[in-house]
Amino acid sequence: MCIRDRYWGYYLDQSEQRNRKYCLTCHTFKPERCHHCSVCNRCVLNMDHHCKWLQVCIGFYNRKYFILLLFYVLLTLLVMVAGSTYTAVMIISKISRDTQKKSLSVADYVILVSYVVMFLLFLVLAKFFYFHVKLCVDNLTTLETLNKERGNMEGYGEYDSGATYNWKQVFGNDAAFWICPFSTESSIGPFLKI
């Protein structure tokens, strides 16, 4: 027998069902680590966060692609910064030699400002990429990390099965396909040690 509470969902009489979570918006029971996204208006399994840049929730089925996107953008920025370092150093040396600063063109300023922006963006994305790789290795989500910081330790770290196993749960068993942006058979569904 189910009794509906207008604020909290359903209370179930069976003891093993009492901890099941119910989504009041979707009107359905949710599996563990499932959260409702108010932007997408749906429940997302293993929800990490709602990405405003991609306009999609990052969760179980697209976490690999999000981490790979960060990796590819970081790699592109690294190539761009490394490729333009020589030019930036030459412009800076030209500035230090020229006391009247009349020999710099508009293009020199544009290149220098672009280099600084690329370098700062590289540093910010490197930190962001490191954070998400660490979450992947620890089998955590951003939401679980935020809950821990708020003092709610419920469920924090209980899904950690070791770094290698956690990594394979997101990226699959075959290391040759870890950098490829497509699903492998082993990364499609959750698998747990029993």
SULTA-V451829 format. One record per residue. N is the residue number from 1. PHI is phi in radians with two decimals (* if undefined). PSI is psi in radians with two decimals (NA if undefined). Layout:
BEGIN
N/PHI/PSI
N/PHI/PSI
END
This chain:
BEGIN
1/*/2.27
2/-1.89/2.38
3/-2.03/2.19
4/-1.61/2.22
5/-1.80/2.27
6/-1.19/-0.29
7/-1.81/-0.52
8/-2.04/0.02
9/1.68/-2.40
10/-1.86/2.46
11/-1.81/2.20
12/-1.86/2.50
13/-1.31/-0.49
14/-1.33/2.32
15/-1.13/-0.62
16/-1.28/-0.23
17/-1.77/-0.04
18/-1.20/-0.48
19/-1.58/0.00
20/-1.16/2.40
21/-1.61/2.54
22/-2.17/2.31
23/-1.59/2.06
24/-1.27/-0.38
25/-1.48/-0.82
26/-1.46/-0.28
27/1.00/0.90
28/-2.66/2.77
29/-1.34/2.52
30/-1.89/2.51
31/-1.29/3.01
32/-1.05/2.58
33/1.09/0.44
34/-1.85/2.35
35/-2.29/2.63
36/-1.57/2.26
37/-1.67/2.12
38/-1.28/-0.38
39/-1.39/-0.85
40/-1.39/-0.31
41/1.01/0.82
42/-2.71/2.82
43/-1.49/2.39
44/-2.13/2.20
45/-1.25/2.30
46/0.94/0.79
47/-1.12/2.21
48/-1.59/-0.98
49/-2.95/2.91
50/-1.67/2.07
51/-1.53/2.01
52/-1.28/-0.40
53/-1.30/-0.65
54/-1.71/-0.18
55/0.98/0.79
56/-2.68/2.69
57/-1.43/2.35
58/-1.59/2.09
59/-2.55/-2.68
60/-1.05/-0.74
61/-1.46/-0.25
62/-2.27/0.25
63/-1.15/-0.69
64/-1.03/-0.77
65/-1.18/-0.60
66/-1.16/-0.80
67/-1.13/-0.69
68/-1.15/-0.65
69/-1.06/-0.80
70/-1.06/-0.73
71/-1.10/-0.79
72/-1.17/-0.70
73/-1.17/-0.71
74/-1.11/-0.73
75/-1.12/-0.72
76/-1.10/-0.77
77/-1.12/-0.66
78/-1.09/-0.76
79/-1.13/-0.72
80/-1.18/-0.73
81/-1.17/-0.78
82/-1.13/-0.67
83/-1.24/-0.50
84/-1.80/0.08
85/-1.12/-0.76
86/-1.05/-0.78
87/-1.12/-0.73
88/-1.13/-0.70
89/-1.13/-0.69
90/-1.13/-0.69
91/-1.18/-0.73
92/-1.12/-0.69
93/-1.19/-0.57
94/-1.15/-0.67
95/-1.15/-0.74
96/-1.22/-0.51
97/-1.40/-0.56
98/-1.60/1.94
99/-1.38/-0.45
100/-1.62/-0.18
101/0.99/0.65
102/-1.72/-0.23
103/-1.52/-0.09
104/-1.47/2.34
105/-1.67/3.03
106/-1.10/-0.64
107/-1.09/-0.66
108/-1.09/-0.75
109/-1.13/-0.73
110/-1.09/-0.75
111/-1.13/-0.74
112/-1.16/-0.77
113/-1.15/-0.71
114/-1.09/-0.70
115/-1.11/-0.78
116/-1.10/-0.75
117/-1.12/-0.77
118/-1.09/-0.74
119/-1.13/-0.76
120/-1.16/-0.69
121/-1.12/-0.66
122/-1.07/-0.77
123/-1.12/-0.74
124/-1.15/-0.81
125/-1.20/-0.53
126/-1.12/-0.73
127/-1.14/-0.74
128/-1.13/-0.73
129/-1.12/-0.77
130/-1.05/-0.76
131/-1.04/-0.79
132/-1.30/-0.57
133/-1.17/-0.71
134/-1.10/-0.72
135/-1.07/-0.71
136/-1.14/-0.75
137/-1.19/-0.57
138/-1.56/-0.03
139/0.97/0.89
140/-2.13/2.91
141/-2.10/2.89
142/-1.07/-0.70
143/-1.08/-0.73
144/-1.14/-0.64
145/-1.17/-0.71
146/-1.15/-0.67
147/-1.10/-0.65
148/-1.13/-0.73
149/-1.16/-0.47
150/-1.46/-0.03
151/1.72/-0.01
152/-1.63/1.80
153/-1.60/0.12
154/-1.12/2.11
155/1.41/-0.04
156/-1.26/2.07
157/1.38/0.03
158/-1.34/-0.23
159/-1.75/0.07
160/-1.23/2.11
161/-2.04/0.33
162/1.78/2.58
163/-1.02/-0.80
164/-1.14/-0.80
165/-1.16/-0.70
166/-1.11/-0.74
167/-1.09/-0.76
168/-1.18/-0.47
169/-1.14/-0.56
170/-1.58/-0.76
171/-1.75/-0.23
172/1.72/2.96
173/-1.38/-0.53
174/-1.51/1.90
175/-1.11/-0.41
176/-1.15/-0.41
177/-1.82/0.14
178/-1.13/-0.59
179/-1.62/0.03
180/-1.61/2.36
181/-1.47/0.96
182/-2.55/2.78
183/-1.37/2.48
184/-1.83/2.88
185/-1.02/-0.65
186/-1.40/-0.23
187/-1.77/0.13
188/-1.39/-0.72
189/-2.16/2.80
190/-1.28/2.43
191/-2.29/2.32
192/-2.13/2.57
193/-1.27/2.37
194/-2.04/NA
END
